[in-house]
Amino acid sequence: MNNDSSSRIVERLSAWIAGAAPGARLPSTRSLVAEFHASPVTVQKALQTLTARGLVESRPGVGTFVRAVRTARPADYGWQTAALRASQGPRRTAVTALRDAPNHVIAFHSGYPDRELLPERLVRTALARAARSDAAISRPPASGLPELQTWFAQVLAATTPAGIAPPTPADVVVLPGSQSGLSSIFRALPGNGQPVLMESPTYWGAILAAAQVGVPVVPVPSGPDGPDPGELARAFEESGSRLFYAQPNYANPTGAQWSADRRREILDVARQYGAFIVEDDWAHDFGITTSPVPLAGMDDSGHVVYLRSLTKSVSPAVRVAAVIARGPARERLQADRAAESMYVSGLLQAAALDVVTQPGWQAHLRSLRHQLQSRRDFLVASLREHAPEVHITRVPDGGLNLWVRLPDAVDPVRLGADCEREGVMIAAGAEWFPAEPAGPYLRLNYAGPNPAGFGEGARIIGRCMSTQLTGR
Amino acid sequence: MNNDSSSRIVERLSAWIAGAAPGARLPSTRSLVAEFHASPVTVQKALQTLTARGLVESRPGVGTFVRAVRTARPADYGWQTAALRASQGPRRTAVTALRDAPNHVIAFHSGYPDRELLPERLVRTALARAARSDAAISRPPASGLPELQTWFAQVLAATTPAGIAPPTPADVVVLPGSQSGLSSIFRALPGNGQPVLMESPTYWGAILAAAQVGVPVVPVPSGPDGPDPGELARAFEESGSRLFYAQPNYANPTGAQWSADRRREILDVARQYGAFIVEDDWAHDFGITTSPVPLAGMDDSGHVVYLRSLTKSVSPAVRVAAVIARGPARERLQADRAAESMYVSGLLQAAALDVVTQPGWQAHLRSLRHQLQSRRDFLVASLREHAPEVHITRVPDGGLNLWVRLPDAVDPVRLGADCEREGVMIAAGAEWFPAEPAGPYLRLNYAGPNPAGFGEGARIIGRCMSTQLTGR
């Protein structure tokens, strides 16, 4: 209600300002309070909004005034072309997974879970508690809050069998999100000029981070069971790379989860080539019919650099992740993080730790598992019914995505445009391939808003596809 | 009180755990509640602390157990040496300004303002409000919350004279702290292989960011009045650089504020060489006897890339800053930020905007000005009284630091060690020089805790210095 009356004042004053001369003085707060029958706080809020919109400016102790709109000649920045030279970094590309969707749209394109899948109450309580704590006003150590380092280490240690030394809190570097971790890893770990091996297809954010850093990417084909160890060995051999980026659990986009044998084989190949495996355990909290088993739990020789994020499962506002690494690699990563961003907001760290150590967090994860399962199953069933030409490569045991192969004759980009016109957003598979796509694929995310619309969404995908296939 | 009883339980249970066998089961929450006469919440908190310390593990629905401490052979990570090759990035160096100080120490070394100089009440209220808002649970646009972009643009626009096109919200990219901005600027803006010019001495974080990115730094001497335009022109000419990093207001460490003439001359040189000036307006909120005048307000041709942070003046937990740039440079920076960290926590952005748009923020800045003035003046007077050999190069009109020249015979590093043994932490000037230090300098920060100790601190500096000078 407070919000409503503030918006009403903003609206009425904006109209008044539109007709006023620059520099004209607004009525005093007191007279606005009287005029709008609103509280001083509400009036103040409205004035702040007008200030933020650039319509008025306030001079403390004097009053609030209509801002003069200044016009000036538009500039040409051509001179910058000479200073900047050719671009070396990544081009600004519109990534489908980051696009916002209007409310009425059926959204299969995003990589982020919908709000209804987040532990909203835990997050709000934790943030409010952190706002009252010391973390709101102090600077944490560069490696992270010690209690949070401990938590990250312990969760991984819990998967470490006897005989393998578990990671310690000192192995943990807290990050402002896993994307920052990827950038640091690709900056700090490849020796001079060495390329990075990546599963293909793989997470577009990793491909982007490597491009930003200027590290060449060598794709290693990967399918529903993960990469083939022989192909991986050949890629290490041919490329001289010492770094393999992979997602052993519920890989994005394929949904692959490596078997125990596959995990052992891949780790053996990395050992043989003296190489790192960057394990991006992005879906650690998104198991459905299995549980994630970190590869890093099998290794205490520093071969696996483990990346774990809380942003997706806790809240997009709680940008907290961690990298766990041992030996000199950990030092390189720590140095890179310190130079890049010094430290991560202690408030976000405290809130993240609070959320994941509440009893409600385990309850949330259990309920999330069921929700993801029914969303996944409904999407699979809807596609089988309404878009039978779509080949589901694997019904994933966890994660947020279904990776589907289209018939060869279907152009995924055109399909995306056709579907969008009918209110369905999908992501063409090409964005997940470090090189050319190996075929026409789609990634369908089943964690978006409004799962009740999945049936209708599948129907529209099926219809748009058969229009392409039949030419009408 | 709640805290106290929780600590008491932690202490008692830790003692019990020390004597218990691995896997032993802790008493139930109910019996702990009875035994310690504490609430279930307090007992739960104590168990969480024990879990975070790695002493116990809880199996939901079963109970809490003493963790087995596993021992395993220590690993050697020598194989990593081959994979990592020689280090290209910055070495992990212990930066003096980031060192924590024990409570009783007189701290002149830090770069961060003490808690008493922060708008603590505004920060806590804003964070609590943000925790209840949409920002706690949603993902903001990659460039930042539009209202915050607007605010950053308007503050700079307010300093833009008529005839110069003011920056617009679309020119603003919100950052997770200014250090990230420096990294992005040094990655994205220098053409292939071009060096960066920097004032010398200058902010160590900028030197570090350039080292991380692998951009060579060319120092341009700068003093109490800022850099000499002729030297700057020569440096552009000789180096082929197109980027000059500078702090025109209350430079860190020298405290220099460029005169209006100096600003015009420097901008003319940059125009002549088709170059960018990166204006790090770090001390925008720290004016004392003058107000900061951004160089960026004089430029609408995209030459000045403007960096403004709220971390230091709002709270270390609110890691929010912005870069304002126009033309292709802005696109390059936006692309780099997206690849590096995708977006900045919307919660921190909402809280930052809330703080700086409250009426209390202006009142806070006025009070801050007085506090900084009396701290600065007391330190200056104390040094003049107790350490007269210290030459104060300039009493700064703003900022947080006093830059002092020591007699040639004094070794600043030894002085630092001697002072620290007597409970005073200082920072030797060498960390602020991109190349060799131009002389024995100290940076003394007057924004640290316990300003009442400044007199004693100056006395100790004076004493340690004369021990060095007289050899006893």
Chai-1 contact restraints between the chains, C-beta under 6 A:
chainA,res_idxA,chainB,res_idxB,connection_type,confidence,min_distance_angstrom,max_distance_angstrom,comment,restraint_id
A,Q48,B,T357,contact,1.0,0.0,6.0,A-B,restraint_1
A,A52,B,E147,contact,1.0,0.0,6.0,A-B,restraint_2
A,A52,B,T150,contact,1.0,0.0,6.0,A-B,restraint_3
A,A52,B,W151,contact,1.0,0.0,6.0,A-B,restraint_4
A,G54,B,Q154,contact,1.0,0.0,6.0,A-B,restraint_5
A,P60,B,Q362,contact,1.0,0.0,6.0,A-B,restraint_6
A,A72,B,A165,contact,1.0,0.0,6.0,A-B,restraint_7
A,A75,B,D300,contact,1.0,0.0,6.0,A-B,restraint_8
A,A75,B,S301,contact,1.0,0.0,6.0,A-B,restraint_9
A,Y77,B,G302,contact,1.0,0.0,6.0,A-B,restraint_10
A,Y77,B,G327,contact,1.0,0.0,6.0,A-B,restraint_11
A,W79,B,G274,contact,1.0,0.0,6.0,A-B,restraint_12
A,Q80,B,G302,contact,1.0,0.0,6.0,A-B,restraint_13
A,Q80,B,G327,contact,1.0,0.0,6.0,A-B,restraint_14
A,Q80,B,P328,contact,1.0,0.0,6.0,A-B,restraint_15
A,Q80,B,A329,contact,1.0,0.0,6.0,A-B,restraint_16
A,A82,B,G274,contact,1.0,0.0,6.0,A-B,restraint_17
A,A83,B,R242,contact,1.0,0.0,6.0,A-B,restraint_18
A,A83,B,G274,contact,1.0,0.0,6.0,A-B,restraint_19
A,L84,B,G191,contact,1.0,0.0,6.0,A-B,restraint_20
A,L84,B,P328,contact,1.0,0.0,6.0,A-B,restraint_21
A,R85,B,G191,contact,1.0,0.0,6.0,A-B,restraint_22
A,R85,B,N192,contact,1.0,0.0,6.0,A-B,restraint_23
A,G89,B,A188,contact,1.0,0.0,6.0,A-B,restraint_24
A,G89,B,D336,contact,1.0,0.0,6.0,A-B,restraint_25
A,P90,B,A335,contact,1.0,0.0,6.0,A-B,restraint_26
A,P90,B,A339,contact,1.0,0.0,6.0,A-B,restraint_27
A,R92,B,E331,contact,1.0,0.0,6.0,A-B,restraint_28
A,R92,B,A335,contact,1.0,0.0,6.0,A-B,restraint_29
A,R115,B,I137,contact,1.0,0.0,6.0,A-B,restraint_30
A,L118,B,I137,contact,1.0,0.0,6.0,A-B,restraint_31
A,E120,B,I137,contact,1.0,0.0,6.0,A-B,restraint_32
A,V123,B,A136,contact,1.0,0.0,6.0,A-B,restraint_33
A,R124,B,A131,contact,1.0,0.0,6.0,A-B,restraint_34
A,R124,B,A136,contact,1.0,0.0,6.0,A-B,restraint_35
A,L127,B,A131,contact,1.0,0.0,6.0,A-B,restraint_36
A,L127,B,A136,contact,1.0,0.0,6.0,A-B,restraint_37
A,A128,B,A128,contact,1.0,0.0,6.0,A-B,restraint_38
A,A128,B,A131,contact,1.0,0.0,6.0,A-B,restraint_39
A,A131,B,R124,contact,1.0,0.0,6.0,A-B,restraint_40
A,A131,B,L127,contact,1.0,0.0,6.0,A-B,restraint_41
A,A131,B,A128,contact,1.0,0.0,6.0,A-B,restraint_42
A,A131,B,A131,contact,1.0,0.0,6.0,A-B,restraint_43
A,A136,B,V123,contact,1.0,0.0,6.0,A-B,restraint_44
A,A136,B,R124,contact,1.0,0.0,6.0,A-B,restraint_45
A,A136,B,L127,contact,1.0,0.0,6.0,A-B,restraint_46
A,A136,B,A317,contact,1.0,0.0,6.0,A-B,restraint_47
A,I137,B,R115,contact,1.0,0.0,6.0,A-B,restraint_48
A,I137,B,L118,contact,1.0,0.0,6.0,A-B,restraint_49
A,I137,B,E120,contact,1.0,0.0,6.0,A-B,restraint_50
A,I137,B,S315,contact,1.0,0.0,6.0,A-B,restraint_51
A,R139,B,P316,contact,1.0,0.0,6.0,A-B,restraint_52
A,E147,B,A52,contact,1.0,0.0,6.0,A-B,restraint_53
A,T150,B,A52,contact,1.0,0.0,6.0,A-B,restraint_54
A,Q154,B,G54,contact,1.0,0.0,6.0,A-B,restraint_55
A,A165,B,A72,contact,1.0,0.0,6.0,A-B,restraint_56
A,P176,B,P176,contact,1.0,0.0,6.0,A-B,restraint_57
A,G177,B,S341,contact,1.0,0.0,6.0,A-B,restraint_58
A,Q179,B,S341,contact,1.0,0.0,6.0,A-B,restraint_59
A,Q179,B,M342,contact,1.0,0.0,6.0,A-B,restraint_60
A,S180,B,S341,contact,1.0,0.0,6.0,A-B,restraint_61
A,S183,B,E340,contact,1.0,0.0,6.0,A-B,restraint_62
A,A188,B,G89,contact,1.0,0.0,6.0,A-B,restraint_63
A,G191,B,L84,contact,1.0,0.0,6.0,A-B,restraint_64
A,G191,B,R85,contact,1.0,0.0,6.0,A-B,restraint_65
A,N192,B,R85,contact,1.0,0.0,6.0,A-B,restraint_66
A,L208,B,A339,contact,1.0,0.0,6.0,A-B,restraint_67
A,A209,B,A339,contact,1.0,0.0,6.0,A-B,restraint_68
A,Q212,B,A339,contact,1.0,0.0,6.0,A-B,restraint_69
A,R242,B,A83,contact,1.0,0.0,6.0,A-B,restraint_70
A,G274,B,W79,contact,1.0,0.0,6.0,A-B,restraint_71
A,G274,B,A82,contact,1.0,0.0,6.0,A-B,restraint_72
A,G274,B,A83,contact,1.0,0.0,6.0,A-B,restraint_73
A,D300,B,A75,contact,1.0,0.0,6.0,A-B,restraint_74
A,S301,B,A75,contact,1.0,0.0,6.0,A-B,restraint_75
A,G302,B,Y77,contact,1.0,0.0,6.0,A-B,restraint_76
A,G302,B,Q80,contact,1.0,0.0,6.0,A-B,restraint_77
A,S315,B,I137,contact,1.0,0.0,6.0,A-B,restraint_78
A,P316,B,R139,contact,1.0,0.0,6.0,A-B,restraint_79
A,A317,B,A136,contact,1.0,0.0,6.0,A-B,restraint_80
A,A317,B,S345,contact,1.0,0.0,6.0,A-B,restraint_81
A,A317,B,G346,contact,1.0,0.0,6.0,A-B,restraint_82
A,A317,B,L347,contact,1.0,0.0,6.0,A-B,restraint_83
A,R319,B,S345,contact,1.0,0.0,6.0,A-B,restraint_84
A,G327,B,Y77,contact,1.0,0.0,6.0,A-B,restraint_85
A,G327,B,Q80,contact,1.0,0.0,6.0,A-B,restraint_86
A,P328,B,Q80,contact,1.0,0.0,6.0,A-B,restraint_87
A,P328,B,L84,contact,1.0,0.0,6.0,A-B,restraint_88
A,A329,B,Q80,contact,1.0,0.0,6.0,A-B,restraint_89
A,E331,B,R92,contact,1.0,0.0,6.0,A-B,restraint_90
A,A335,B,P90,contact,1.0,0.0,6.0,A-B,restraint_91
A,A335,B,R92,contact,1.0,0.0,6.0,A-B,restraint_92
A,D336,B,G89,contact,1.0,0.0,6.0,A-B,restraint_93
A,A339,B,P90,contact,1.0,0.0,6.0,A-B,restraint_94
A,A339,B,L208,contact,1.0,0.0,6.0,A-B,restraint_95
A,A339,B,A209,contact,1.0,0.0,6.0,A-B,restraint_96
A,A339,B,Q212,contact,1.0,0.0,6.0,A-B,restraint_97
A,E340,B,S183,contact,1.0,0.0,6.0,A-B,restraint_98
A,S341,B,G177,contact,1.0,0.0,6.0,A-B,restraint_99
A,S341,B,Q179,contact,1.0,0.0,6.0,A-B,restraint_100
A,S341,B,S180,contact,1.0,0.0,6.0,A-B,restraint_101
A,M342,B,Q179,contact,1.0,0.0,6.0,A-B,restraint_102
A,S345,B,A317,contact,1.0,0.0,6.0,A-B,restraint_103
A,S345,B,R319,contact,1.0,0.0,6.0,A-B,restraint_104
A,G346,B,A317,contact,1.0,0.0,6.0,A-B,restraint_105
A,L347,B,A317,contact,1.0,0.0,6.0,A-B,restraint_106
A,T357,B,Q48,contact,1.0,0.0,6.0,A-B,restraint_107
A,Q362,B,P60,contact,1.0,0.0,6.0,A-B,restraint_108
